[in-house]
Amino acid sequence: MTESAPVVLITGSARRIGAAIARQFHACGWAVVLHAHTSSGELQQLAFDLDMIRPGSVLALQADLRDSATLPDLVEQAVGQFGRLDALVNNASNFYPTLLGQITAEHWDDLFAVNARAPLLLAQAAAPHLRRQQGCIVNLTDLHGSDPMRDHAVYSAAKAALEMITRSLALELAPKVRVNAVAPGAILWPEQGKDDFARQALLARTPLGRTGTVEEIAEAVYWLASDAPFVTGHTLRVDGGRQLS
């Protein structure tokens, strides 16, 4: 892998949307630093697959993003391996309901740690390296960062915080570093399941009448990272028009 290739660090990139983002960047000639917490098998398999395509182009790291002490080390390992960092994609997220009357401080701390605090602290650690490359940050937010989701008050609040972090960092890091976000609509159903009635009701509120694909999200992230030089502080909704309904 030549040192001139741009480098991206993608959190939560072992599977689902994160893996699609990693494949998109890698296919476009970037070196990719993959991250996972518990999905070690998927992480190693993806790293193997991408490295077989272009040897020396992948670094796989495991860390619990709730442990703030580990975050600067992720950035340093990426720079230590490839000599530079051009983009940070904060994709990792945790998601579960928090019913009013049952919400605890632990729920708040857990959901905010991954969805808001880790992206901010990673951005802070990455900023000096990104400035040198005139790089960028792309955060994965959620439609529910602006439109609340029933029984998910804490998750929605955490994603709303990430929306404001995106805008604040865009102001703080300009003009050297651009900071944007992608807010996906219905792309993959939650792994804990969603009944058919709920799925159909959601699609009925989506003008394009279908779920999106992980590849469509990956393409949007890549566009913001590589082909949008005059865009910063923006959240791109990739939701099939759902915000219109």
C-alpha positions as CSV (number, residue, x, y, z in Angstrom):
1,M,0.0,0.0,0.0
2,T,1.5,3.3,-1.0
3,E,1.7,6.0,1.6
4,S,0.0,8.4,-0.8
5,A,-3.4,6.6,-0.7
6,P,-6.0,8.4,1.4
7,V,-6.9,6.8,4.7
8,V,-10.3,6.5,6.4
9,L,-11.1,5.3,10.0
10,I,-14.7,3.9,10.2
11,T,-16.2,2.9,13.5
12,G,-18.6,0.1,13.7
13,S,-17.5,-1.2,10.3
14,A,-17.6,-5.0,10.7
15,R,-21.1,-5.4,9.4
16,R,-24.3,-3.8,8.1
17,I,-24.0,-0.2,7.0
18,G,-20.5,0.2,8.4
19,A,-19.2,-2.7,6.3
20,A,-20.8,-1.2,3.2
21,I,-19.1,2.1,3.8
22,A,-15.8,0.3,4.2
23,R,-16.2,-1.5,0.9
24,Q,-17.1,1.7,-0.8
25,F,-14.0,3.6,0.3
26,H,-11.8,0.6,-0.4
27,A,-13.2,0.1,-3.9
28,C,-12.3,3.8,-4.6
29,G,-8.6,3.2,-3.6
30,W,-8.6,4.3,0.0
31,A,-6.8,2.5,2.8
32,V,-9.4,1.6,5.5
33,V,-9.1,1.3,9.2
34,L,-11.9,-1.0,10.4
35,H,-13.3,-0.9,13.9
36,A,-15.6,-3.2,15.9
37,H,-16.4,-3.9,19.5
38,T,-17.9,-7.4,19.8
39,S,-18.2,-8.4,16.1
40,S,-14.7,-9.9,16.0
41,G,-15.4,-12.7,13.5
42,E,-17.1,-10.3,11.0
43,L,-14.3,-7.8,11.5
44,Q,-11.5,-10.2,10.7
45,Q,-13.4,-11.7,7.7
46,L,-14.0,-8.3,6.2
47,A,-10.4,-7.3,6.8
48,F,-9.2,-10.5,5.2
49,D,-11.5,-10.0,2.2
50,L,-10.4,-6.5,1.5
51,D,-6.7,-7.2,2.1
52,M,-6.9,-10.0,-0.5
53,I,-8.1,-7.4,-3.0
54,R,-5.3,-5.0,-2.2
55,P,-2.6,-6.2,0.2
56,G,-1.6,-3.9,3.0
57,S,-4.7,-1.6,2.6
58,V,-6.5,-2.6,5.8
59,L,-6.1,-2.3,9.5
60,A,-8.6,-4.0,11.9
61,L,-9.0,-2.7,15.4
62,Q,-11.3,-3.7,18.3
63,A,-12.3,-1.3,21.1
64,D,-15.3,-0.5,23.3
65,L,-16.2,3.1,22.4
66,R,-17.8,3.6,25.8
67,D,-14.2,3.6,27.2
68,S,-13.1,7.1,26.4
69,A,-9.5,6.3,27.2
70,T,-9.2,4.0,24.2
71,L,-10.4,6.6,21.6
72,P,-7.2,8.5,21.0
73,D,-5.4,5.2,20.6
74,L,-7.6,4.2,17.7
75,V,-6.6,7.4,15.8
76,E,-2.9,6.9,16.7
77,Q,-2.9,3.3,15.5
78,A,-4.4,4.4,12.2
79,V,-1.8,7.1,11.7
80,G,1.0,4.8,12.9
81,Q,0.0,2.2,10.3
82,F,-0.5,4.4,7.3
83,G,1.2,7.7,8.1
84,R,-1.9,9.8,7.6
85,L,-5.6,10.2,8.2
86,D,-7.9,11.8,5.7
87,A,-11.4,11.0,6.9
88,L,-13.2,9.8,10.0
89,V,-16.6,8.1,9.7
90,N,-18.4,7.9,13.0
91,N,-20.8,5.1,12.1
92,A,-20.9,3.0,15.4
93,S,-24.2,3.2,17.3
94,N,-26.2,1.5,20.0
95,F,-29.9,1.4,19.8
96,Y,-32.6,0.1,22.1
97,P,-35.9,1.4,23.6
98,T,-36.1,3.3,26.8
99,L,-39.7,3.4,28.1
100,L,-40.7,6.4,30.1
101,G,-41.0,5.4,33.7
102,Q,-38.2,2.9,33.3
103,I,-35.3,5.1,32.1
104,T,-32.2,5.0,34.2
105,A,-29.0,7.0,34.4
106,E,-27.2,4.0,33.0
107,H,-29.4,4.0,29.9
108,W,-28.5,7.7,29.3
109,D,-24.8,7.2,29.9
110,D,-24.7,4.1,27.6
111,L,-26.6,5.5,24.7
112,F,-24.8,8.9,24.9
113,A,-21.4,7.3,25.2
114,V,-21.5,5.6,21.9
115,N,-23.8,7.8,19.9
116,A,-22.5,11.3,20.9
117,R,-19.5,11.3,23.2
118,A,-17.3,8.9,21.2
119,P,-17.8,10.7,17.9
120,L,-16.9,14.0,19.6
121,L,-13.8,12.7,21.3
122,L,-12.6,10.8,18.2
123,A,-13.0,13.9,16.2
124,Q,-11.0,15.8,18.7
125,A,-8.2,13.2,18.6
126,A,-8.3,13.1,14.8
127,A,-8.4,16.8,14.2
128,P,-4.7,17.5,14.0
129,H,-4.2,14.8,11.4
130,L,-7.3,15.7,9.4
131,R,-6.1,19.4,9.3
132,R,-2.8,18.3,7.7
133,Q,-4.7,16.5,5.0
134,Q,-7.6,19.0,4.7
135,G,-9.7,16.0,5.4
136,C,-13.3,15.5,6.7
137,I,-15.6,13.9,9.2
138,V,-18.9,12.2,8.4
139,N,-21.2,11.3,11.2
140,L,-24.1,8.8,10.9
141,T,-27.0,10.3,12.6
142,D,-30.7,9.4,12.3
143,L,-34.0,10.8,11.2
144,H,-35.0,10.5,14.9
145,G,-32.4,13.0,15.9
146,S,-34.9,15.7,14.7
147,D,-38.2,13.7,14.7
148,P,-38.5,11.8,18.0
149,M,-39.3,8.1,18.0
150,R,-41.8,6.7,20.5
151,D,-40.2,4.8,23.4
152,H,-36.8,5.8,22.3
153,A,-36.4,9.2,24.1
154,V,-32.7,8.7,25.1
155,Y,-31.6,7.3,21.7
156,S,-33.3,10.2,19.9
157,A,-31.7,12.7,22.3
158,A,-28.3,11.2,21.7
159,K,-28.7,11.4,17.9
160,A,-29.9,15.0,18.3
161,A,-26.7,15.7,20.2
162,L,-24.7,14.2,17.4
163,E,-26.5,16.6,14.9
164,M,-25.4,19.5,17.0
165,I,-21.9,18.1,17.4
166,T,-21.7,17.9,13.6
167,R,-22.6,21.5,13.2
168,S,-20.4,22.7,16.0
169,L,-17.4,20.8,14.7
170,A,-18.0,22.2,11.2
171,L,-17.6,25.6,12.7
172,E,-14.7,24.8,15.0
173,L,-12.6,22.9,12.3
174,A,-13.2,25.1,9.3
175,P,-11.7,25.9,6.9
176,K,-9.3,23.0,7.0
177,V,-11.7,20.1,7.9
178,R,-15.3,19.6,6.6
179,V,-17.8,18.0,8.9
180,N,-21.1,16.6,7.7
181,A,-23.6,13.9,8.6
182,V,-25.8,11.3,6.9
183,A,-29.2,10.5,8.4
184,P,-30.5,7.2,7.0
185,G,-34.2,6.4,6.8
186,A,-35.4,2.8,6.7
187,I,-32.4,0.8,5.5
188,L,-32.1,-2.3,7.6
189,W,-34.8,-3.4,10.0
190,P,-33.7,-3.6,13.7
191,E,-32.1,-6.9,14.5
192,Q,-34.5,-7.4,17.4
193,G,-37.3,-7.4,14.8
194,K,-40.1,-5.2,13.6
195,D,-43.5,-6.7,12.9
196,D,-45.0,-6.7,9.4
197,F,-47.7,-4.1,10.3
198,A,-45.0,-1.7,11.6
199,R,-42.9,-2.3,8.5
200,Q,-45.8,-1.6,6.1
201,A,-46.8,1.5,8.1
202,L,-43.3,2.9,7.9
203,L,-43.1,2.2,4.1
204,A,-46.5,3.9,3.7
205,R,-44.9,7.1,5.0
206,T,-41.9,6.8,2.6
207,P,-42.8,8.5,-0.7
208,L,-40.4,6.2,-2.7
209,G,-42.2,3.2,-1.2
210,R,-39.2,1.0,-0.3
211,T,-36.4,0.6,2.1
212,G,-33.0,2.0,1.1
213,T,-29.9,-0.1,0.7
214,V,-26.7,-0.1,2.6
215,E,-24.9,0.7,-0.6
216,E,-27.0,3.9,-1.0
217,I,-25.9,5.1,2.4
218,A,-22.3,4.2,1.7
219,E,-22.4,6.2,-1.6
220,A,-23.8,9.2,0.3
221,V,-21.1,9.0,2.9
222,Y,-18.4,8.7,0.2
223,W,-19.8,11.6,-1.7
224,L,-19.6,13.9,1.3
225,A,-16.1,12.7,2.0
226,S,-14.7,13.0,-1.4
227,D,-16.9,15.0,-3.8
228,A,-18.5,17.8,-1.8
229,P,-15.7,20.3,-1.2
230,F,-18.1,23.3,-0.5
231,V,-20.4,21.4,1.9
232,T,-19.9,21.5,5.6
233,G,-22.2,21.5,8.7
234,H,-24.9,19.7,6.6
235,T,-27.0,16.6,7.4
236,L,-27.9,14.7,4.3
237,R,-31.2,12.8,4.7
238,V,-31.1,9.6,2.7
239,D,-34.6,8.5,3.5
240,G,-36.7,8.0,0.4
241,G,-38.5,11.3,1.1
242,R,-39.8,10.2,4.5
243,Q,-39.4,13.7,6.0
244,L,-42.1,14.9,3.6
245,S,-44.8,12.8,5.1
